[in-house]
């Protein structure tokens, strides 16, 4: 693993590109095999993702680092898929951190809320019933999996439902 600098333009926006000044603001990690290529470019941030401009001045297009590396590694994206960061860290642009995923698949790859009672997606304490509740999203709807006396039992039922849902998704059915 190697790191590349992420820059922010500090000169005024009216300055010509040749006179622009940049300040390093952070770093992104990349796989060793991608470092020689990406180190030739200067990356900034766009919504927290490493990003650069490409093409002649006045006719430039934006390129995200994760899309650039995914293309270099031959990641095939089907219609409706984009590149997903497995660990949800936007600055981790190592090859093993990327996968092709639909919007639904990416929504499943999210962290719990800070005020989560269980710290496990789909499992929460139900204060009215005084038991642990488990639920899961399927076909755009929340499915209640039951109330449980122990947090462990609720997690087990939720994990089993995730496996079943993921098997259905792998077969190409809507979930």
C-alpha positions as CSV (number, residue, x, y, z in Angstrom):
1,X,0.0,0.0,0.0
2,X,1.2,3.5,-0.8
3,X,-0.4,6.9,-0.2
4,X,-0.9,9.8,-2.6
5,X,-1.4,13.5,-1.6
6,X,-4.8,15.1,-1.9
7,X,-4.6,18.8,-2.6
8,X,-6.8,21.9,-2.4
9,X,-6.4,24.9,-4.7
10,X,-5.5,27.9,-2.6
11,X,-5.1,30.5,-5.3
12,X,-8.1,32.5,-6.4
13,X,-10.5,30.9,-8.9
14,X,-9.7,33.6,-11.5
15,X,-6.0,32.7,-11.6
16,X,-4.8,30.8,-14.7
17,X,-4.0,27.1,-13.9
18,X,-0.3,27.7,-14.3
19,X,-0.3,30.2,-11.4
20,X,-2.6,28.2,-9.1
21,X,-1.2,27.3,-5.7
22,X,-2.1,24.1,-3.9
23,X,-2.0,22.9,-0.2
24,X,-2.0,19.3,0.8
25,X,-5.1,18.5,2.9
26,X,-5.0,14.7,3.3
27,X,-3.9,11.5,1.7
28,X,-5.5,8.5,0.0
29,X,-4.2,4.9,0.0
30,X,-3.8,3.1,-3.2
31,X,-2.5,-0.4,-4.1
32,X,1.2,-0.7,-5.0
33,X,0.5,-1.5,-8.7
34,X,-1.6,1.7,-9.2
35,X,0.8,4.1,-7.5
36,X,3.0,4.8,-10.6
37,X,0.0,5.8,-12.6
38,X,-2.0,7.8,-10.0
39,X,1.1,9.6,-8.7
40,X,1.4,11.3,-12.1
41,X,-1.8,13.3,-11.3
42,X,-2.9,15.9,-8.8
43,X,-6.1,14.9,-6.9
44,X,-8.5,17.1,-4.9
45,X,-11.7,16.1,-3.2
46,X,-15.3,16.0,-4.4
47,X,-17.8,15.0,-1.8
48,X,-15.0,13.4,0.2
49,X,-13.8,11.2,-2.8
50,X,-10.4,11.7,-4.5
51,X,-11.1,13.4,-7.8
52,X,-9.1,15.0,-10.7
53,X,-9.8,16.9,-13.8
54,X,-8.8,15.5,-17.2
55,X,-8.7,16.9,-20.7
56,X,-7.8,20.2,-22.3
57,X,-8.5,23.4,-20.4
58,X,-12.0,24.6,-21.1
59,X,-13.2,21.1,-22.0
60,X,-12.3,19.1,-18.9
61,X,-14.2,16.3,-17.3
62,X,-14.0,15.0,-13.7
63,X,-12.6,11.6,-12.9
64,X,-13.0,9.9,-9.5
65,X,-9.9,7.9,-8.4
66,X,-12.0,4.9,-7.4
67,X,-13.5,4.7,-10.9
68,X,-10.1,5.1,-12.5
69,X,-8.6,2.3,-10.5
70,X,-11.7,0.0,-11.0
71,X,-11.3,0.5,-14.7
72,X,-7.5,-0.3,-14.5
73,X,-8.2,-3.5,-12.6
74,X,-10.9,-4.6,-15.1
75,X,-13.9,-4.3,-12.8
76,X,-16.9,-4.8,-15.0
77,X,-19.9,-2.7,-14.1
78,X,-23.3,-3.9,-15.2
79,X,-26.1,-1.4,-16.0
80,X,-27.2,0.2,-12.7
81,X,-23.9,-0.7,-10.8
82,X,-21.2,1.6,-9.5
83,X,-18.0,1.1,-7.7
84,X,-18.5,0.6,-3.9
85,X,-15.9,1.0,-1.2
86,X,-16.3,-2.2,0.9
87,X,-15.1,-0.5,4.1
88,X,-17.0,2.8,3.4
89,X,-13.8,4.8,3.7
90,X,-13.7,7.2,0.7
91,X,-9.9,7.7,0.9
92,X,-9.2,3.9,0.8
93,X,-8.6,3.4,-2.9
94,X,-6.9,0.0,-2.7
95,X,-8.1,-2.6,-5.2
96,X,-9.3,-5.1,-2.6
97,X,-11.6,-2.4,-1.2
98,X,-13.7,-2.1,-4.4
99,X,-16.6,-4.1,-5.6
100,X,-19.4,-3.5,-8.2
101,X,-22.7,-2.9,-6.4
102,X,-26.2,-1.6,-7.2
103,X,-27.7,1.2,-5.2
104,X,-29.5,-1.4,-3.2
105,X,-26.3,-3.3,-2.5
106,X,-24.5,-0.1,-1.5
107,X,-27.4,0.8,0.9
108,X,-26.8,-2.5,2.6
109,X,-23.2,-1.6,3.2
110,X,-23.8,1.1,5.7
111,X,-22.9,1.7,9.3
112,X,-25.3,2.0,12.2
113,X,-26.5,5.2,13.6
114,X,-24.5,6.7,16.5
115,X,-27.5,6.4,18.8
116,X,-28.1,2.7,17.9
117,X,-29.0,0.6,20.9
118,X,-27.4,-2.6,19.5
119,X,-24.7,-1.3,17.1
120,X,-25.9,-3.9,14.7
121,X,-28.0,-2.9,11.6
122,X,-31.6,-4.2,11.9
123,X,-31.4,-5.0,15.6
124,X,-32.7,-2.6,18.3
125,X,-34.1,-2.5,21.8
126,X,-37.9,-2.1,21.8
127,X,-38.7,-0.1,24.9
128,X,-42.4,-0.8,24.9
129,X,-42.1,-4.5,24.6
130,X,-38.9,-4.6,26.7
131,X,-37.3,-7.0,24.2
132,X,-34.9,-6.9,21.3
133,X,-36.5,-6.4,17.8
134,X,-35.0,-7.6,14.5
135,X,-36.0,-6.3,11.1
136,X,-34.7,-6.2,7.5
137,X,-35.4,-4.4,4.3
138,X,-36.7,-6.5,1.4
139,X,-38.2,-5.3,-1.8
140,X,-38.2,-1.7,-0.5
141,X,-40.2,-2.6,2.6
142,X,-39.2,-3.3,6.2
143,X,-39.9,-6.8,7.3
144,X,-40.3,-7.4,11.1
145,X,-38.5,-10.6,12.1
146,X,-39.7,-10.8,15.6
147,X,-39.0,-9.8,19.3
148,X,-36.4,-11.7,21.3
149,X,-35.4,-12.0,24.9
150,X,-31.7,-11.7,24.1
151,X,-29.7,-9.4,21.8
152,X,-27.7,-12.4,20.6
153,X,-30.8,-14.2,19.4
154,X,-32.1,-11.1,17.6
155,X,-28.7,-10.7,15.9
156,X,-28.7,-14.4,14.9
157,X,-32.1,-14.1,13.3
158,X,-31.2,-10.9,11.5
159,X,-27.9,-12.4,10.1
160,X,-29.8,-15.5,8.9
161,X,-32.3,-13.2,7.1
162,X,-29.4,-11.2,5.5
163,X,-27.9,-14.5,4.1
164,X,-31.3,-15.5,2.7
165,X,-31.8,-12.0,1.2
166,X,-28.3,-11.9,-0.3
167,X,-28.8,-15.4,-1.9
168,X,-32.0,-14.1,-3.5
169,X,-30.1,-10.9,-4.7
170,X,-27.3,-13.1,-6.2
171,X,-29.9,-15.0,-8.3
172,X,-30.9,-11.6,-9.8
173,X,-34.3,-11.2,-8.2
174,X,-35.4,-7.9,-6.8
175,X,-34.9,-7.3,-3.2
